[in-house]
């Protein structure tokens, strides 16, 4: 199983890294949304519809933007 995660590539990244980026971006997005909601409403509100501190929409857009930016940086001639 670990061999599958490390050898399979998606847009130049191993599947292991893609899943790690998704988790990082989803937790970060959820934290930012909870902080914003707490600042505007004055109370803690769970902003995600999934169980746990994840926000898949933020993670998807974060991964897409990071992939585009990293792809352009890598393909830029020195």
Secondary structure as GFF3:
##gff-version 3
##sequence-region A 1 78
A	DSSP	alpha_helix	2	7	.	.	.	ID=ss1
A	DSSP	beta_strand	9	10	.	.	.	ID=ss2
A	DSSP	beta_strand	13	14	.	.	.	ID=ss3
A	DSSP	alpha_helix	15	41	.	.	.	ID=ss4
A	DSSP	alpha_helix	56	75	.	.	.	ID=ss5
###
